[in-house]
Amino acid sequence: MELDVQFRPMKAPPTDKVLLSFRKDAGFKGGVPPQKAADPRGTIQWVAVEMKNKQIGIARLELAPPMFCFVSELMILSQYRGRGVGHWLVKRIEQYCLGTGIQRLVLEAAEGTDDFYKSQAFVPDPLLPRLWRKEISPLQRRMFTPMFG
């Protein structure tokens, strides 16, 4: 990716105004969904992609170590789509989660995003078909890495 971007865990959730702006840009109808109460089984961490101190992408991570991270509200501003920013963000989320001991990402793909998630090696969950998952265990990756060529 040619853009000079940075991955930043956010110190606080985005304001409703910021979230509404990202959701509107992404084509979501309606307002900002109500924030869920904190769940004692995990934590919520918002992350951002920044370019020149401007947020150009965000995602909400519901961390439930060591089992999984539920990714939601993953959005890249439309003027930056098609440049690899979304792929870059997913890779940074994987690295972040691996650093916390999490080995699986889970998400509910928005309409029209299936191809993007397939390109990132997500697969439909066999038990909950609306959900997509990706195993990110470093051990599993080594097992399936070609040993030649």
N, C-alpha and C positions, 0 to 999 in steps of 0.2 A: 504494500500500500504506500502510495506516495505522500499521503497527507501526514502532517506532523501532529499526531493525536496522542492523548494520554488517557490512561484508565485511572479513575479516581473513585474510591469508596467515599460516599457522601456522609458528612457529619450529621446531617438531618435530612428527613424526607423532603422531596421537592414540594413547594407550595402548591395549593390547588390550582393557582393561576398557571404555573409552569407546567404542571401535569396536564391541565386542560389544553394548553397550547400544543404540547406534544401529541396528545390524543386527537385533537382537531387536525393537525398536520398529517397524522397517520390515517385519517378518514374514519375514525371511530365516531359513532353517533351517540348522542347523550353526553352527560356530564362526567364528572370524576366519580368513580365508584366509592362508596363509603369505605373509610379505612377500617380494617379489622382490628379488634383488640389484640394486644400482644398475647402470643401463645407461649406458655411456659415451657413447651417442648422444643422450642427453637427461637431463632432471632431473625429479625428482618434487617437487611442491609440494602440500601439503594446504592447503585453505582452509576457513574457517568463517564461518557467519552467527551473529552474536552479538546478543543482546538483553539489556541490563542485565547485561553480563559473563557471560551464560550462553550456551553453544553450543546453538543450536537447529537447526543444519544444518551438514553437512560435505560435502566432496567431495575426491577425490584427482585431481590433474592430472598426467598424464605428458606433460611438455612436450618436444616434438621440433621446435624452431624450424628453419627457417621453415615447415615443412610442416603440422604438425598438433599438436593436444593431444588425448590420449585421456583422457576423463573417466570416472572410475569411483567407486564408493562415494558417489554423490550421494544424500544422504538428509536429509530434514527430519523432525524429531520430529513424531509423529502429531498432537499437540495444536495444532500450527501449520500443518498442511496445510489447503489450501483457502482460505488467506488471501493467496496470491500470493507467498509466501516462495520457493518453488521457481522460479517465473518470474523473480523478482528475482535469485536466486542465479545462474541461467543467464546473465542479462544482465551481471552483474558478472564472471562467468568470461570471457565474450566480451571485455569491456573489458580485463581483465587480460591475456588472450592477445594481443589486438591490440597492447597495450603492449610485448609481447615479440617482435612481428613475426609471430606465428602467425595464419594466415588460415583455418583449418579446425578444427572440433571433431569428434571421432569418439567414439562410445560404443556400448556394447552395452546396449540397453534391457532392464531387468528385466521379467519377466512382469507384464502389466497396466499398463505405463507408456507404451505406444505413443501413446495420445491426448495425454498430456502433452507428449511430444517433438514430435509433429506440430504441436501448438499453438505450439511454439517454433521452427517452420520447419525441423526436422530431417527428413531424408528417408532411406529405406533406401538403403544403398550398393549400386549396381548389381552390383558384383563380389563383395561379401561381404554377402549379404542379412541376416545376423544383426546386422550393424553399421549404425548410423545416423550420418549426417554432416550438418554444417551449415557452409556457406561463410560466413565472417564478414568477408571483405575489405571495408574501407570503400569502396573503388572500386566493387565489385560492387553494394553497397547503393545507391550514388548512381545507378548505371546503371538500376536498376529502380524508383526512386522516381518516383511520378507527378509530372508537371510542371504539373498543373493540378488544381483541385478540392481 
